[in-house]
């Protein structure tokens, strides 16, 4: 079951990640739309995080090695959903950080990770996974 959850997470993260890079302004529009709905919009974000996180937490209880990162990601999503459900004003503050003027830094961050990080990773004997995310061996 752990392998199935890993595949589930990879598919979700890849599709959403690619869409963030290809259509960042639509994502900003989406979150602005949710922000305009107030606490109900924050609850929608919380539900999305809870679904993704709870599937990982329920079926991927791995606390060692590289798979630990997925388990931590799952718990982070569950905790985020709990915060948003119990303190929606906190979620609204986070949603207010998004704007069309701030879209480009996300694109530049992606380009840095994709273009510069693999070169740095190779010089430090790191494994570079898809999208240039470096993972160090033996830390």
Secondary structure, DSSP 8 states (H G I E B T S, - for coil): -HHHHHHHHHHHHHHHHHHHHH-HHHHHHHHHHHHHTTHHHHHHHHHHHHHHHHHHHHH----SSTTHHHHHHHHHHHHHHHHHHH-HHHHHHHHHT--GGGHHHHHHHHHHIIIIIHHHHHHTTEEEEGGGEEEES--
